[in-house]
Amino acid sequence: MMGNYHVRFGKEGRTGKRCVALVQSEDTKKKLSLIKKGNKLSEKTRAKLSLIGIKREGVSVEVKNINSGEIKQYLSLTSASLDLGVSRTAIRKAIEKK
């Protein structure tokens, strides 16, 4: 293995399992970056990474105020939940009802 690794234990995540993160030193990050430079990804790999990126960004949400009729758009469930002061789960359940 290259460089120093520091193990950090986190709280239980959504899966209920204990999280472990390996923290790499800046020197190790630079070495790994140099190794990866110049590698060409196949079209299949590029397509997979693109799908992962879309999933990470989230799905846009449109919320309509039933009293005023105002429609507001959000980039993700998280941004909508923070602005509205409700949980992401509540928004997801409301979407699934329709």
C-alpha positions in Angstrom: 0.0 0.0 0.0 1.1 3.5 -0.7 1.1 6.3 1.9 -0.5 6.6 5.3 -4.0 5.6 5.9 -6.1 6.7 8.9 -9.2 4.8 9.7 -12.2 6.8 10.9 -15.3 5.2 12.3 -18.6 6.8 11.8 -22.1 6.5 13.1 -24.6 4.0 11.7 -25.8 5.1 8.3 -29.0 4.4 6.5 -28.1 0.8 6.2 -27.7 0.4 10.0 -24.1 -0.7 9.6 -21.1 1.0 11.0 -19.3 3.2 8.5 -15.5 3.1 8.0 -13.6 5.7 6.0 -10.0 5.5 4.9 -8.4 9.0 4.9 -5.4 9.3 2.6 -2.6 11.7 3.0 -2.1 14.5 0.4 1.1 12.8 -0.8 -0.8 9.6 -1.4 -3.6 11.4 -3.2 -1.0 13.0 -5.6 0.6 9.7 -6.3 -2.7 8.0 -7.1 -3.7 10.9 -9.3 -0.5 10.6 -11.3 -1.0 6.9 -11.8 -4.6 7.4 -13.1 -3.7 10.2 -15.5 -3.7 9.1 -19.1 -5.9 6.1 -18.6 -8.7 6.0 -21.1 -12.1 4.8 -20.0 -14.2 2.5 -22.2 -17.6 3.8 -23.5 -19.3 1.2 -21.2 -17.4 2.5 -18.1 -18.2 6.1 -19.1 -21.9 5.3 -19.4 -21.9 3.7 -16.0 -20.2 6.7 -14.4 -22.6 9.0 -16.1 -25.6 7.1 -14.5 -23.9 7.3 -11.1 -23.5 11.0 -11.5 -27.1 11.5 -12.3 -28.2 9.5 -9.3 -25.9 11.6 -7.0 -27.2 14.9 -8.3 -30.8 13.8 -7.4 -34.1 14.4 -9.1 -35.6 17.8 -9.5 -38.7 18.5 -7.5 -41.6 20.8 -8.3 -43.8 21.9 -5.4 -47.2 23.6 -5.8 -48.6 25.7 -3.0 -52.3 24.7 -2.9 -53.3 28.0 -1.3 -51.6 30.5 -3.6 -51.1 28.3 -6.6 -47.4 29.2 -6.6 -45.1 26.6 -8.2 -41.5 26.4 -6.9 -38.7 24.2 -8.4 -35.9 22.6 -6.5 -32.8 20.7 -7.8 -33.2 17.9 -5.3 -35.4 16.4 -2.5 -32.8 17.6 0.0 -33.0 21.3 -1.1 -36.8 21.1 -1.1 -36.9 19.6 2.3 -34.6 22.2 3.8 -36.5 25.1 2.2 -39.9 23.8 3.2 -38.9 22.6 6.7 -40.1 19.0 6.2 -38.3 15.7 5.9 -37.2 14.2 2.5 -39.3 11.2 3.4 -42.5 13.3 3.7 -41.8 14.8 0.2 -41.1 11.4 -1.3 -44.3 9.9 0.2 -46.3 12.9 -1.2 -44.8 12.3 -4.7 -45.5 8.5 -4.5 -49.1 9.2 -3.6 -49.8 10.7 -7.0 
